[in-house]
Amino acid sequence: MKKLNRANVGLEEKRPIKIVQFGEGNFLRAFIGYAIQELNKKADFNAGIAVVQPIDRGLVNMLNDQDGLYTLFMKGIKKGEEIQEVELIDNIVKGVDPYANFGEYLSLAKEETLEFIISNTTEAGIAYVESDTAEMQPPSSFPAKLTVLLHERFKHFNGDASKGLTIIPCELINHNSETLKEIILKYIADWNLGDDFKNWILEHNAFHSTLVDRIVPGYPKDEIEAYNGQLDYADNLIVAAEVFLLWVIEGGDDLKAKLPFDKTNLDVKIVDDMQPYRTRKVRILNGAHTAMVPFSYLYGNRTVKQSVDNDFTGEFINKAVFNEIIDTLEMDREELNSFAEEIFDRFRNPFIIHNLSSIALNSISKFTVRVLPSLLGYVDVHGKVPANLTFAFASLIRFYKGSWNGEELPVQDSADIVAKFAEIWKSNDYTQVANDVLSIEEYWGQDLTKVENLTNAVALALEEIEANGIEAGYANYSAKL
């Protein structure tokens, strides 16, 4: 088979760089890549994307080896009808690794046609790192990298108001753009970059908070031969996704004019207030995902579909969503139940193999954002801890021990968090383990040992998981709780 590149598929002309995208992973390629592809096709948007690798290891070299091209397979059920679509995504102009070539990274700031910054660096990505400095090549955090890029643009164009950018972060934290802007302003102050630059940021750059929703399992390694069989070229960056896509962006008519999604068939909503959409989606879809991963993986499942189809784990997830998570949301109950049922249909998509290990990245920060508000909300409403979400919390803590029945677990988190759990798990006292973990305010935003009965319930669950496994342990825990 011929190698996938622009010459071999007749796509040698590249679009002008209109977007700098931080993140080259599966989700952005299946979500933003596809959305911009539709804009280019349906609205003559003519946008090329320069992709920035946000950490010192990634896929930029593989992307560049294929001239930015990759194949997106979309499969699912919509209104009872099977849908399968294949799209060769061609809008990535180049990939940039700022760790390998910082000069090339800075050159992106000088692009005349640049209009947008889009990012998805996971929930842990939008963070202030005190040790970052303007002289680092590059700084470690995404906000610091972006500050450096914006400052370079400000200097190159002499503060030209027309060269400000529209900044659209897609990280799954609430008020993501406001948080990003606050960190950028803090770096401007820390690094003494001046009031002129600060005012340019505030007056001539637009920050828009977002909500993204699409299940993206990524590279279909277990079915790669079947996928390759549908192509006449060799693609090392195939990405699989469901057909469902929802993008909610806070903005007004000016943003609608900049992003003419009304000319496409995509479900992109540019609205004054995205909070109702965000709360519903993060708590139910993402909350269910994050809650199920450690619990279901320790049970023996390896995919989302296996997890919801299995009698035991499926019932557990169902109870966590319908009896506990939904119970804490101040929205119409019928609408929430309907939305949750749609989510479970998406989880059962027969075309998608969504590995639990692929959802496990940064599970601590994900749990804090996606699950903990439901757990604490349930305590506020009912005056007691929720049985299933608390057991899921204990399963997360056990998961971070790193191994289970002689098998290495797919723990994927920062080195300091992994080391912290290794230290905590040196104790054989489950109450001590629970207390040590729950008291880490840096992880949870508060001292969770102060939540009545939570430490005891987590300790009980840990003891039962270790002694009896997930299914029997859950039964004993539920009886004793």
Salt bridges, closest charged atoms under 4 A:
GLU38 OE2 - LYS41 NZ 3.25
GLU38 OE1 - LYS42 NZ 2.97
ASP56 OD1 - ARG57 NH1 3.52
ASP65 OD1 - LYS3 NZ 3.02
GLU87 OE2 - LYS41 NZ 3.17
ASP90 OD1 - ARG15 NH1 3.11
GLU104 OE2 - LYS94 NZ 3.98
GLU112 OE1 - LYS163 NZ 2.80
GLU123 OE2 - ARG370 NE 2.87
GLU152 OE2 - LYS110 NZ 3.78
GLU152 OE1 - LYS155 NZ 3.63
GLU178 OE2 - HIS175 ND1 3.85
GLU203 OE1 - HIS204 NE2 3.84
ASP213 OD1 - ARG346 NH2 2.84
GLU242 OE2 - ARG346 NH2 2.36
ASP267 OD1 - LYS269 NZ 3.11
ASP309 OD2 - LYS305 NZ 2.91
ASP309 OD1 - ARG348 NE 3.68
GLU315 OE2 - LYS319 NZ 3.34
ASP327 OD1 - ARG333 NH1 3.08
ASP327 OD2 - HIS382 NE2 2.39
GLU335 OE2 - ARG280 NH1 3.57
GLU407 OE1 - ARG302 NH2 3.27
GLU423 OE1 - LYS426 NZ 3.10
GLU464 OE2 - LYS480 NZ 2.60
GLU466 OE1 - ARG398 NE 2.76
